[in-house]
């Protein structure tokens, strides 16, 4: 099949951006089925790229390649996966870290495919009809290249609904030696990860470097780990010599696993306090009790998956950061994050600045943070950068 663009709507493709929105399409030749590879042409009939046809989504095509002679087949996916793996092997210390993102969708030139590696287990997400169309080929390639003991599918993200795809999760190959998860090494710290439950594919791999950085700010400090999930920042704070850590999460299961991860690393459990509850409510309760901390870490879930929801999300980010600032001792540190694609760094900084103003504190940004090296961003695809973080020091 063939997708013909309106006049002047080829500019983004010429800049190597891999998405074609429905509004850019003039006509379609042939009766394509979702996921089928289509030739994309400009209004003059010139070939531009091969892309996956997605008539249900607002993104009608995601580009596989700009090379007219390149075939989209098993060899294609094998080449792309091997290239992605080579990048990780070059830039990660795999003697100290056994869990990382192996394939980062568009940024590794396989739109819609996410593959996370947890030791000898792979967790995969098929998030677009294009990779869904080639699902069996991709799974076979992963098994041939990496010979994993198990492949878990976590295609249960809401974005699949936009592609007209059903939710799906479960074991698709092999099995766990330790049900129902795996123990990983991250910067020489160990974590138990439940791959069939929880957020993303079981662990926030993109925060690896930022978790390690938190050790620097934790020595001798009282720490609040907000939205603690399975204890990534909690474990690192304790490893950095924190005086005490209060960890808060809405999930009792996540808190239970966080406790296990503290014990797994033989860290002082007696320094930990755990709260299962709504973060907004618990922050207000702490404020009303006059609690204060040397270091507050706020790593909330995604509030704004798209720019259209940014205004609504901004209220939530401002609220938690305002409360966070109120809980910081003079001279203390706030590590605050947003993983919402609809909120860029400029907007996030403005939100945090407004939160500090409302909290009546003066604060300085001492470091800007982002996602780890295994979550790269194509220069032509800025949407690949989604994690933003600020380290703010409150004046004392």
N, C-alpha and C positions, 0 to 999 in steps of 0.2 A: 504494500500500500504506500501511498504518498501523501504527505501533508504539505499544502501550499500556503505560504505566509502572505499576509497583506503587505502592500508596498511600504517600505520603510521599517518594517517590524523585524527585520533580520539583524538589526544592530547589536542586540545583546548576544546573539549566537556568534557574530563576528568577533565579539570580545571574549568568546569562549565561556559565556555563562550557559550552564547546561539545561536550563528550563525554558519551555515554550508554553506560555499561558494561552488559554482558550481565546482571549480577545485578539491575539496576534494571528490567528488562523483564518485564512480566507476560504479555503475549501479542502476537501479530502477526496482523493481518488481511491476507489476500492472500498470494500466493506471490511474494515479492520476489526480484529477482536482485541479486547483489553490485554495489554502486555506485548502484543505483536510488534516486531521491529518495523519501523516506517522510515522511508526516506523523506527528509525535510528539505524543501526547496524554497527559494525566495520567489518574489512575484515575477521575476524575469525567467524563472525556470531553472536557475542555477542551483546545483546541489550544495547543501550546507552541512548536513550531518545525518547520521543514523540515530534514531531515538526510539524509546519505548512508548507506544501509544496508550494513553490513559484518558478515555473519554468521560469518565465519571468525575475525576478531579478537576480543579481549576487549572492545574498544570497538565496540559494535554500531551506533552511529550517531555521525556527526560533523556538527554543525549548520552548515547553510549560512546560514540566516536565521531570525529570530524574527518576521518579517513574514509573516502568512498570505497576503497578496495578492502577495507578490513571487514571480516565476517564476524557476526555475533554468534559464537558457538562455544563449545566446551573449551577449546584452546584459548579463546578470548578471555573467558573468566579465569582460567588457570594463570594466564600471563598477568592479569591485573591483581589477583590474590597474591601471587609470588612477589610482585613488585611492592605491594603493601607490606608484606612480611619482611622483605629486605630492609625497608625503611625503619621498621621497629627494631630489627636486630642491630642496625647501625647506631641508633640513638638511645636505646635503652640498655641498662645494665641488667641483663637477664640472670646474673648470678644472685642479685639482690631482690629482683622483682619477677614473679611468675604469673602475674595477671595484668593484662593490658588490652587495649582495643587493637584488634588486628586489621579490621576493615572499617573505615569511617565514611561509608556511603559516598556521596558526591565527591568528597575531598580525596577519595581514593579511586575516583572515576568508575564506581559501580553504584549508580544512584539507587537509593532505597535499601541498600544492604548494610547491615551492621553485624560485625562478628567480633565478639569479645573472647579472649583466651584466658581461662582460669586453670593454670597448670596444664594438665593433659586433657582438659575438658573444654569444648567450644560451646559458646552460647550464641545463637544466631537470631537475627530479626529480619524478616522480609517485610519491608514497610511500603513498597510500591508494587503496582501490578507488573512492572517490568521484571523485577527480580522474582516475583511470584511465578511468572510465566516460565522462568528458567530455574525454578527451585530445585528440581531433582539434579540438574546438571551442576548447580552450585554446590549442593550437598555432596555429590560424588567427588567434585574437585577438592573440597575441604578434607574429605576422608583420604583421598589419594596423597595429598600434599603433606598433611600433618599426622595422619594415623592416630586420631584422638581415641581415648578410651570411651568417650561419650560425646554426643552432640545434643544439646538442649535447644529447643526452639522457644523463643519468647516473642512471637508475633502477636502480642496482645496489647499493643500501643494504640491509642485512640486514632492516630493518623491513618491507620488502615481503613477506618470507616470512610474517610474522605476519598479513598481509592476504591470504594465499593467492595472491600474485602472483609471476610469474617475474622473474628479474633481466633487465635490458635496458639496453644502452648503445650509443651510436653517433651518427653524424650523421643528423639527420632532415630537415634543410633546408640548402641552400647548401653552402658549403665554406670551408676556411681559405685565406687568402692566404699564410700561413706555416705549413706542415704541421709537426706536427699541433696547433698551438696559437695563441697570440696574445700580443702584448706589451702590458702594461697600465701605467698610471701610478697610483701610490699615494703621496699626499702628496709629489708631484714626484719620487719614485724610480720606476725602471722595473723591471719583472719579466717574464720569460718564463714563461708558464703553459701546462702541458700539460693540456688539458681532457679528454682521453680516458683519462687515467691518474691514479694517485695518489688522495689522500684527498678526500672531499667532491666538489666539482665542479672541483677542481684547485688551489685556493688557500684559505687560512683567512682569508676576508674579515672575519670577526668580530673578528680580532685587530688590525685596522688602527690603531686609536687606541693600543693597548698597544705595538705595534711602534714607533710614533713616540715614545711616552713613554720607551722604552728608550734612545733617544738621549741623554736627559737624564742617565741614570745611567752612560753609557759613556765619557764624555770622559776620556782618559788612563788608562783602566782595562784590566785583563786580563779577558776575558769568556769564559764557557763558555755556549754555546748548545746546550742539550740538546733532543733530538727536533727537530732543526733543519729538517727537511723540505727545502723548496726555498730556504731561506736568508732568510726574511722578517726575522727578528730579527738575523741575521748582517749583512745589508746595512744595517739601521738602526743597529746598533752601530758599524759602520765609518763610516757617515755622521755619527754623533755624535762621532767622534774617538777610538774605542777604540785602545788600544795594541796589542792582539792579540785574536784571536777563535779559539777552538777550537770547531768545529761537529761534532756527533755525530748520526748518524741510521742506522737499520738498512737504509735503502734506498740502494744505490749510484746508482741513477738520480736519486734526489732530491738526493744530494750533488753529482752531476754538474751538475744544473740550478742548484743553489745557487752553484757556482763560476761558471757562466755569468752569473748575476744580479749577482755581485760585479763581474765584468768589464764587464757591460752599463752599470753606473753609474760606471765608471772609478774604482773604489775600489781601495785598495792590496792587491792579492792577496798580497803578501809578508807581510802581517800575519795571514794566515789559515792555520790548520791544520785538516785534515779527517780524520775517522775514520768509517769504515763499520763499525758493530757494534751489538751489543745494549747498550742504554743502561744497564741495571742492572749488567751486567758491566763496562762501560767506566768507570762511576762508581767501582766498587770498585777497579779497576786504578789510577785516578788517585789515589784515597785512599791506596792502599798505596805509591804512589810519592811521596807527600807533596806532591802538586800543590795549588796554591791560586789563587784568583781573586778579583778585586774585585767582579765581578758574575756571578752564576749565574742563567741563565734556564731554567726547566723548563716545557715546554709539551707534555705527553704526549698521546697519543690518548685516546679515550674508554675508560675502564676499567669504568664502570658505566652502561649505557644505561637501566637501570631501578633503582628503589629496592631491589628484591629482591637485586640484586647489589652493593649498597653496601658490605656488610661485607667481601666478598671484595676489592672495589676499594680499600677503605681500607688494606689491607695494602700494596698496590702504591704508593699515594700516599705512605704513611708512609715506605716504604723509600727511594724516590727523594729525598724531601725530607730525610730524615735524612742521606743521603749528600751531598746538595747543601749542607746546612749545614756538614758536615765539610770541604767544599772552599772555604769562604768565608773570606777574610782578616778579621781583626778590623776592624770598621767597614764591612765590605762589605755588598752588597745581594743578596737573593734575590728574583727575580720568579718566582712559581710559580702554575700554573694548573690548573684542572680543567674539562673540557668535558662531564663526565658529568652527565646529567640526574638520576640517582639520588643524587647527592651535592650537598646544598645548601650555602650559604655557611657556615652555623653548623657543620655537620659538617666541612667542609673546613678551617675555621680550627682546629677541635679536632685534626684529623689533623696539620696543620702544627705546632701547638703541641707535640703529643706527639713529633713528629720532632725538634724543637729540643731537647726535654728529653733524648731518647735521645742526641742528638749532643753534649750537655753545653755548649750555647751559650745565651746570653740574647739575645733578639731582640725587636724591636718592629715592629708593623704601622704603616707610615707612609702606606700608601694601599691602598684596596680597588678592584679593577678588575672590569670586566664587558665585555659585548659591545658592538660599535659601534652607532651610532644607526640604521643600516640593518637591524639585527636587533631591532626593537622588541618589546615585550611588552604584550599586552592585560592590563589590571588584573585581569580576570576569569579570566585564563589564565596563572597563574604558571609553568606548565611551559614557557612560551616563554622564560624566563630560564634558561639552562643554563651559560653561561661565567662562571666565577668566578676571580678572581685576587687575590693578595696581594703587596704589595711589603713585604718585611721587611728591616730593617736590624739586622745583628748588632752587638752592643755590642763596643767595642774597648778 
